[in-house]
Amino acid sequence: MYKYVIYESWLDWVPYVAFGVTALVFITFSIHALIMRKDRAEHLSSLPLDN
């Protein structure tokens, strides 16, 4: 069994990249929702309730 785990330096950046991607997606969706026209927002909000 190995006594030490080989730890690469690029692994330090993985949490930062994951957080950056998640933040970018969240900000993109938030901006899209904020600039959406009111009639489009009302149409999308009623879609799940339509039969």
Buried (B, 14 or more C-beta within 10 A) or exposed (E): EEEEEEEEEEEEEEEEEEEEEEEEEEEEEEEEEEEEEEEEEEEEEEEEEEE
